[in-house]
Amino acid sequence: MSNSALTTTVTEVLLPGKVEPSGLEVRTRELPAPAAGKAVLRMDATGVSFAEQQMRRGKYYDQPPFPFVPGYDVVGTVTAVGPEVDAAMIGRRFAAVTKVGGWASSLLVDAADLVPVPDEVGAAAAETMLVNGITAWQMLHRTAKVRSGATIVVLGANGGVGSTLVQLARHAGIRVIGTASARHHETVHELGAIPVDYRDPDMYQRIREIAPDGVDAVFDHVGGAGLEESWRLLRRGGTLVSYGTAATKDESGNSRLPVLKSFARLAMWNHLPNGKSAHFYNFWAGKRRLDAFRARLSEDLTQVLRLLATGVLTPQIAAEFPLADAGSALALAESRTVAGKIVIIPDVAGH
């Protein structure tokens, strides 16, 4: 049932080394026929994540050696399958989190990593919710286990993960205080959060005025020195979820050090006798138990895509770029001038 004799000519965007976004390279190659357990996925949408911005600087925690094809997640249509894969998958749309490899017109994926995308959800809309949606869902419902009626703080409430967190929390009956620069306050307000200006030197004081008894959870993607302030916002029994080190993005040096520093600090805080807990959320945690990891990811993404299909979640598409123009997509993402996800779609001629 497989198209084993067929190869596919693919266009890929290559990250050749530590380069500016304009230094990305486009190449064409033959994709081999899928081996056992594999499928060929024709890319319908991929996107720019924070990870690629770190990878081009050589700063991502465990990126592969240069050169490689970036692309953290992808939505596409299965065009061929290898042995031991259900041929009924051919012609259907799926999502996958790949970490790298998504910036390609077609790619080989493990069929077991594919999660069905509902017909009523567009590819670009689904793309906005893959890593962002799974991350937000797992942090809210698995890591912090926030209950209805609670109050939380979301730093960067206009960002990809942040805006999704706000929407999921509001849907679950949770009050949200969201930090963002002033120009994004209207967006944050429309998502259902109380906006606070993160450029305000008294930001933490403003949050205390809104929630004088402390908050039930803080979701912090910035890391660095601000983690301590986030920790102080928590009421007794509250939870701090740290999920990034954006504060150190532009520092040169060891990419693992900021993460390890945060780990050490969170571990120390966890032993304080105040009932508070601190977690470092890592998307790939638990991957060593692959079957359980895949089952959890599939279950959570299916929930998120269902909420997208029913209109509970609104996809934030900032812009769409053809694959060959991935460098411009990356440059726009790094300019921090847009709200939402920058999506990469197939080149027109490639269809």
C-alpha positions in Angstrom: 0.0 0.0 0.0 3.0 2.3 0.1 4.4 4.5 -2.6 7.8 3.0 -2.0 9.1 3.5 -5.5 8.3 7.2 -5.6 10.7 9.9 -4.4 9.5 13.5 -3.8 11.3 16.6 -4.9 11.2 19.0 -2.0 12.2 22.6 -1.3 13.8 23.2 2.1 15.0 26.3 3.9 18.4 25.7 5.5 19.9 27.4 8.5 23.6 27.2 7.5 25.1 28.5 10.7 24.9 31.6 13.0 23.4 34.0 10.4 21.0 36.9 10.2 17.5 36.0 9.0 18.7 37.1 5.5 21.3 34.4 5.6 18.9 31.5 5.3 19.4 29.3 2.2 16.8 27.6 0.0 17.7 24.2 -1.5 16.0 21.5 -3.5 16.6 17.8 -2.9 15.0 14.4 -3.4 13.1 13.0 -0.4 13.5 9.3 -0.1 10.4 7.0 -0.1 9.1 6.6 3.5 10.5 3.7 5.5 8.5 1.6 7.9 6.5 3.7 10.3 7.1 6.9 8.3 4.8 9.1 6.3 5.5 11.9 3.8 3.7 15.1 4.9 3.1 17.8 2.3 3.4 21.1 4.2 0.2 23.2 4.2 1.4 25.5 7.0 4.4 25.9 9.3 5.5 28.9 11.3 8.1 30.9 13.1 8.6 30.0 16.8 10.8 31.6 19.4 12.9 28.5 19.0 14.1 29.5 15.5 15.0 32.9 16.8 17.3 31.2 19.3 18.5 28.6 16.9 19.9 31.0 14.4 22.1 32.4 17.2 23.1 28.9 18.3 21.3 29.5 21.6 18.6 26.9 21.6 18.9 24.3 24.4 19.6 21.2 22.3 19.6 22.2 18.7 21.2 20.0 16.1 24.6 20.9 14.6 24.5 23.3 11.6 23.4 23.1 8.8 19.8 22.0 9.4 16.2 22.7 8.4 14.4 24.6 11.1 10.6 24.5 11.6 9.2 23.5 15.0 5.8 22.4 14.0 3.8 21.7 10.9 0.3 21.1 9.5 0.1 19.1 6.3 -1.5 16.5 4.1 -0.1 12.9 4.0 0.9 12.0 0.4 2.6 8.7 0.9 3.2 6.2 3.7 5.8 3.5 4.4 5.2 -0.1 5.5 3.2 -0.7 8.7 1.4 2.7 8.3 -2.4 2.8 7.6 -2.8 3.8 3.9 -6.1 5.5 4.9 -4.0 8.4 6.2 -3.1 9.4 2.6 -5.0 12.5 1.6 -5.9 13.5 5.1 -4.6 16.5 7.1 -2.5 16.1 10.3 -0.4 18.2 12.6 3.0 17.3 14.0 5.5 18.9 16.4 8.9 18.2 14.8 11.3 20.6 16.7 13.2 20.9 13.4 12.4 20.1 9.8 9.1 21.9 9.2 10.4 24.6 6.8 10.1 22.3 3.8 7.6 21.7 1.0 7.4 18.1 2.2 9.0 16.2 5.0 9.3 12.7 6.4 7.7 12.2 9.8 6.9 9.4 12.2 3.3 8.5 11.5 2.9 8.0 15.3 3.6 11.7 15.8 0.7 12.8 13.6 -2.5 14.2 15.1 -5.6 14.6 13.0 -6.8 18.2 12.2 -10.6 18.7 12.1 -11.9 19.5 8.6 -13.4 22.8 9.7 -10.0 24.2 11.0 -7.8 25.9 8.3 -4.2 24.9 8.1 -2.8 28.3 9.1 -5.3 28.5 12.0 -4.2 25.1 13.3 -0.6 26.0 12.9 -1.0 28.9 15.3 -2.2 26.5 18.0 0.3 23.6 17.8 3.2 24.3 20.2 1.5 27.3 21.6 -1.8 25.5 22.2 -0.2 22.3 23.7 2.2 24.4 25.9 -0.7 26.6 27.2 -3.0 23.7 27.8 -0.4 21.6 29.6 0.9 24.4 31.8 -2.7 25.5 32.8 -4.3 22.1 33.3 -1.4 19.6 33.8 1.4 21.6 35.5 -0.5 24.3 37.5 -3.9 22.5 37.6 -5.6 25.9 38.0 -9.3 25.7 39.0 -12.3 27.8 38.0 -12.5 31.0 40.1 -8.8 31.3 40.5 -6.7 34.4 39.5 -3.6 34.0 37.4 -0.9 36.3 35.9 0.2 35.7 32.3 3.4 37.6 31.3 3.4 38.5 27.6 -0.4 38.0 27.3 -0.3 39.1 23.6 2.3 36.5 22.6 1.7 33.1 21.0 1.6 31.1 24.2 0.3 34.0 26.3 -2.7 34.8 24.2 -3.7 31.1 24.1 -3.2 30.8 27.9 -5.6 33.8 28.4 -8.3 32.3 26.2 -8.0 28.8 27.7 -8.1 30.3 31.2 -11.1 32.5 30.5 -12.9 29.5 29.0 -12.2 27.6 32.3 -13.7 30.4 34.4 -10.3 31.8 35.6 -9.6 35.5 36.1 -6.5 36.7 34.2 -4.1 39.6 34.6 -2.1 39.9 31.5 1.1 41.9 30.9 1.9 43.5 27.6 3.2 46.7 26.1 0.6 49.5 26.0 -0.1 49.1 22.2 -1.3 45.5 22.8 -3.6 46.4 25.7 -6.7 46.5 23.5 -5.9 43.0 22.2 -5.3 41.6 25.7 -8.6 43.2 26.9 -10.5 41.7 24.0 -9.1 38.2 24.9 -10.7 38.7 28.4 -7.7 39.7 30.5 -7.0 42.7 32.7 -4.0 44.4 30.9 -1.0 45.7 32.8 1.9 47.5 31.1 5.0 45.5 31.4 7.2 48.5 30.7 5.8 50.2 33.8 8.5 50.2 36.5 5.8 49.6 39.1 4.2 46.6 37.1 4.4 44.2 40.1 2.8 46.8 42.3 0.0 47.3 39.8 -0.6 43.6 39.8 -0.8 43.6 43.6 -3.4 46.4 43.5 -5.6 44.2 41.3 -5.0 41.0 43.3 -4.1 42.2 46.9 -4.4 38.6 48.3 -1.9 37.2 45.8 -2.5 35.1 42.8 -3.0 31.4 42.3 -0.5 31.0 39.4 2.1 33.0 37.4 3.1 31.9 33.9 6.6 33.4 33.2 8.4 33.1 29.9 11.0 35.8 30.7 13.1 34.1 33.4 16.1 36.0 34.6 15.9 38.4 37.6 12.1 38.8 37.2 11.4 35.3 38.4 11.8 36.4 42.0 9.1 39.0 41.5 6.8 36.5 39.9 7.4 34.2 42.9 6.4 37.0 45.3 3.1 37.5 43.6 1.9 34.1 44.6 -0.5 33.5 47.5 0.2 30.6 49.8 -0.3 27.4 47.8 0.2 29.2 44.5 2.2 27.9 41.6 4.9 29.6 39.5 5.4 28.1 36.0 8.6 29.2 34.3 8.7 28.3 30.6 11.5 30.2 29.0 14.5 32.4 29.4 13.6 35.2 27.0 15.5 37.7 29.3 18.8 36.1 28.2 18.0 35.7 24.5 20.6 38.2 23.3 23.4 37.3 25.7 26.3 35.4 24.2 27.7 32.3 25.9 26.4 29.0 27.0 22.8 28.4 26.0 22.2 26.0 28.8 23.4 28.3 31.6 20.3 30.5 32.0 18.1 27.3 32.0 20.3 25.7 34.6 20.3 28.8 36.8 16.5 28.9 36.7 16.3 25.2 37.5 18.5 25.7 40.6 16.5 28.7 41.8 13.1 26.9 41.3 14.3 23.8 43.0 15.4 25.8 46.0 12.1 27.7 46.2 10.2 24.4 46.1 11.7 23.5 49.5 10.5 26.6 51.2 7.7 25.9 53.8 5.0 28.2 52.3 3.0 25.8 50.3 4.0 27.5 47.0 5.5 25.4 44.2 7.7 26.3 41.2 7.9 24.4 38.0 10.0 24.7 34.9 7.8 23.6 32.0 9.6 21.8 29.2 7.5 20.8 26.2 9.7 17.7 25.6 9.8 16.5 29.2 8.8 12.8 29.4 9.9 12.1 25.8 12.0 9.2 27.1 8.7 7.4 27.7 7.7 7.9 24.1 4.3 6.2 24.0 3.0 8.1 27.0 4.5 11.4 25.7 2.7 10.9 22.3 -0.6 9.9 23.9 -0.5 13.0 26.1 0.4 15.3 23.3 -2.3 13.9 21.0 -4.9 14.1 23.7 -4.1 17.7 24.6 -3.7 18.9 21.0 -7.0 17.2 20.1 -8.7 19.3 22.9 -7.1 22.5 21.7 -8.1 21.9 18.0 -11.7 21.1 19.2 -11.8 24.5 21.0 -10.5 26.1 17.8 -13.1 24.3 15.7 -15.9 25.5 18.0 -14.7 29.1 18.1 -13.6 29.2 21.8 -10.0 29.8 20.7 -9.4 32.6 18.1 -6.3 32.0 16.0 -3.9 35.0 16.0 -2.4 35.0 12.5 0.0 37.9 12.3 1.1 37.4 8.7 1.6 34.7 6.1 4.8 34.3 4.0 5.7 31.8 1.2 8.3 29.2 2.1 11.0 30.8 0.0 10.6 34.0 1.9 11.2 32.4 5.4 14.0 34.9 6.1 11.5 37.8 5.9 9.1 35.8 8.1 11.9 35.3 10.7 12.9 39.0 10.5 9.3 40.1 11.1 9.0 37.8 14.1 12.1 39.2 15.6 11.0 42.8 15.1 8.3 42.2 17.8 6.0 44.6 16.0 3.1 42.1 15.4 0.7 40.2 17.6 0.1 36.5 16.9 1.8 33.8 14.9 3.8 34.3 11.7 2.8 31.5 9.4 4.8 30.1 6.5 2.8 28.6 3.6 3.8 26.7 0.5 5.3 28.6 -2.4 2.6 29.2 -5.1 4.5 27.4 -7.8 5.1 24.4 -5.5 1.4 23.3 -5.7 
